[in-house]
Each structure stands twice: as structure tokens, then as C-alpha cells.
Amino acid sequence: MEFSYNIEGGNFSRAGSASSEVKKILKQLNVNPSVLKRIVVALYEAEVNVVAHAYEGTMQVNIDPSVITVVINDRGPGIPDIELAMQEGYSTASPEVREMGFGAGMGLPNIQKNCDELSIESKINEGTKVTMTTYFN
Amino acid sequence: MEPFYHALKVAPTACIGCTHCMSLCPTQAIRIQDGLATINKNACVDCGMCLKSCPRHAIYVEQDDFNQIFNFKHRIILLPTVLFGQFSEEITEQQIFAELHSMGFTQVIEVAQASGILTKAMRNYMQKNSHDRPFISAFCPAVVRLIQVRFPSLIDHIIPLKQAMDLAAIFARRKYLDQGIDPEEVGIFYVTPCAAKIAAVKSPVGDDKSNLDGVINLDFIYNKIQMGLTQHRDQPVTPVSEQTYLSPESIAWALTEGEASKFEGRCLAIDEIHNVIDILEKLENDELTDIDFLELRACDHSCAGGALAVNNRFLTIERLRKRMETSEKINCTTQDDIQQYESYLFKEGQLTGEIPPRSIEQLDENMLIAMEKMQKLNRIMGVLPQIDCGACGAPSCHTLARDVVQGKAKLNRCVFMQKILCREDLMTPDESLELSEKTWGLKRFKE
């Protein structure tokens, strides 16, 4: 089953709405609560990343009975050094974004911790593609 | 799994199937069938929203027969503090205690006496299990049930301790036993401000059996006390053996902020069930971080807004604040005898069982079937008008679509579908009327 959502860059008031929709679907599909929790944490972090850093993005969700794959594509500045961005506490978020309680530099490491497979591809000044996979069992 | 016990009932003679309750129910547990509201037992959390919204007073709370108290030699009544808030300021606590004695109770205990010990036990639990933050109080049984049915992934956040009413009952039973009194002769009854507390007594969650022998509705006891006060108007107040002092913290316990104000860190107090759902959604979405404690209550203004409360909730709170002011002036040094049982109550106050998830969100246990049903549901949503008119007897197009994929309803219950089918000559006007009669009852369509 496939679902797709748009993510609006810079609109913090709606940050998390796509993840929330995916959560509602997973609850209806009887996904184990602890697995659900991990997926939602990872999705929320990834969605907030797009809102905080990119101009726009999409979240494409593919669910089959054993696995969920989510691809988050954005048009934005890209990540110059992915390895550095994966370190806890590293952040390029502006002071304004931090003031709103986002951008503590825990995003990517937290996504890593809360999914089974993660791949990040990025091109400077073009955008970033985050692919995460989590198995239900 | 055993269905929940529910105290909320629909009176068929009074219900006109008007949809007020159906559209407000926070778990979409109500449908209209044959002109009557029907409550789905697996989804209902006993929040009492339907009772409060019913313009015909057709939803009521079932209660035990009052005279069963006389099956016991020692008859103890446990009171919620909001009971005192039902009366005007001129009526003293002593008068209320005296009336309860005169109607047959041998001892009166205020549940809030146990709140100090419960606060300590909650604090201990939170210190020992700091990784489970934010903690959710188990104070409101409707909230615990709500989490079970709609937010099962948050069950681990609930502090697994018994309620203050249970602690008060355990204390009373033990005290009588220590005095050499046969436990069989002791009957303990709780006055409830809501349906959820009754349900928690009849089928306790996370506990093998209830510590109470029966429940009495707050409105019922209110009437009985008022009656007594009128009859004894010209007589001096009979002195009572119990002290009627309660600390200001204990009086505030059942009001909003009563728990949240007691603990360290970031504590939030949220009342009214839709507000509670909002915050639980946020918590489940991982949008809330760094919160230590959540006090969540189903009723607007907590127990003062309970479905069985008689007085306006703002007046109730005002009356309780006055009692707190009076209590602050009294320097009470004598210890409640409940304090002597503190360590015993710490031990007995733990929940013995698990709080099981009982999700109503899932379309099927089996994920493959759930996925098929979801695809079907999405297709149905594409043809429904999505105006949530309720004319099919379900609260929204989405709930009708859910009912259809679960085999509980037919799509042609939708009046828009019926119009389309009639236009295409696939349904006669008589057949359409018959369907409406099924939902709204035969009576509605008689001339």
C-alpha cells in the first residue's frame, strides 16, 4: 500500500502532520505498539528536518505486511557532510529554529536509532533523500 | 477478552435517537439503531460525555441498591471531596457527616485522606522508573480506558498504582480487622461523581478484584442528604465521632492541578476528554519532550464536572476553595489514623495485574486482512459525501465506512447513496424508507 504526503518547508505549525497521518494508518493495521513508537519517532524527526531546513518535500510511504519503507525527498540546501550531520549534537539550525524548540542536533542520530535501515543521499543546493526501513517483526 | 463493565445505560423509553451523544462520543462508540442510541461496549470508556449531552436525560448511570448496605454490621461510606462542593456554604461538613450517620452508615471516611500516601507512592515510583517519562496518572479510570482503546502504545507511561478510593478501602478493611472485627461484617461503599469510577469498581483494570462492596451515585446521596437536612432543620446537629478536618492539599486533590502541583519537574494538568485526546496524540507523535508528569482527567474541571455532580462545577470549586481556606487556618497536629498504615498501603497499593491494550483502532488482528480492509475503506470514502451528517446512524462518513468494512453496516445506509440508487432505478423509494426506518425507528415515519 502506498501513501504520499507533502511537507511544507518553514511551516512549523504543521510540522508532524504527515507523521501523524502515517501513525493513524499503522494503528489501524495493528502494528505492534513498540514498533509503532520507533517508526513515529523516526518519521517525526525526518519531517521536522524538512520543515526546518528545506523549501519543500514529500513523504512517500510504502507498507507491506512485513515492512514499512518511507522515502523523504526534499528540495533544499542539502547536507555537505553526512557523516558529521550524523553526530549527536551537531546542528546547522538557525537560532530562530532553535528557539522554537527544534534543531538540537539530535535529528539524524535519533532517526538512525529508531529505524532498522537508513540511507541518506544528498546533493548540495539540490536536496536530500532519506530512505528508512523498519520491519514489523 | 471480557468486555468492559459499563455503568452508562440508555433508557429506551426516553431516548429519541437524536444523535447528540453520538456526535460527541470521543471513541465513536455510539450508533443509532431502531431509533435508539446503542453503545458499543468495547469502545466505550465511561467518560460520561453522552450523559452530559443528552437533552432527554435518556442516559443514566446504573447503581447498586442502597439497602444492600444493611447486609453489613459495619457500614462504611467513602466520600469524594466534590460531594461537599454540591452544598451551599451554610451547610457544614459536620452536618453532612451527621446526615450520613442518620441514614445508616457507621463510619464516614473521605477518600482524599489517602491522597498524601498516594502522592508519596507516586513520587517513589517515578524516581525508581525515571526512563518511562512522562508519567501519566492513573487517577481517572476513563483516561486509563481511553489509553487502552485508543493509545495502547502509551500504556507503559501509566503509573501502575491503585486509586485513592482503593487505598481508603484497604485502610478501612485493615483497621477493622486489627480491631478483631470479622471482615465479612464490614461493608465499604463509595460515593461516585461519575460513571468511570463505577466501572473501575465493577471491572477494575490491572487489579484482580475491587476493594469495595458497592457504589452509590453522588446525585442519589445528595438528594438523601438534602432530604435529611430539611427534616432535621430545627434540630441541633448531632455530634459525629470522625474529625472532619482535611488538609488543603487533600481537598484540592480531585480538582485540576491537584496532582500536577505536587510533583517536581514539568507537570501538566489537562482536563476534558477531547483536550486529553489532543495531548495524547501529541505524546504519541513524539511531539512532546521533556515533560515529567501528566495529570489527565476526562471531565471539564476534573471531578467537579463529573457526570453525576448536581451543582454547577464552578460553584463546586468555589465551595471547596472556601473549605481549603478554613482548613489552612486550623493548625491540625493530630495525625489521621491512615498515616499509621502508610507502609502497608504502599505495598497493597500496587496494581497486581497488567493494563492490557484493547485497541479499537485496528481493522483486523491480521495485518494482511487489515490492509485489504483499509484499501476497501479508502475506496468507500471516495464515494461517501464526507459531510458527517449522521443520517446513516453513524457519527461520520469515516465511521460508516469502517462499519461497512467490518461487516457491521451496509453502505446503502447512507442517504446520499440511496438517492443515487433511486435515480439509477436500483432502489425503490419504499426500500429507501425501509432502510431509514431501520436506523431511525418505525415511529419516526408514521403520519
Interface residues (C-beta under 8 A of the other chain):
Chain A: M1 G16 S19 S20 K23 K24 I25 K27 Q28 L29 N30 V31 P33 S34 L36 K37 V40 V41 Y44 E45 I63 P65 F136
Chain B: P152 S153 I155 E281 E284 N285 D286 E287 P357 S359 E361 Q362 L363 D364 E365 N366 M367 L368 A370 M371 M374 Q375
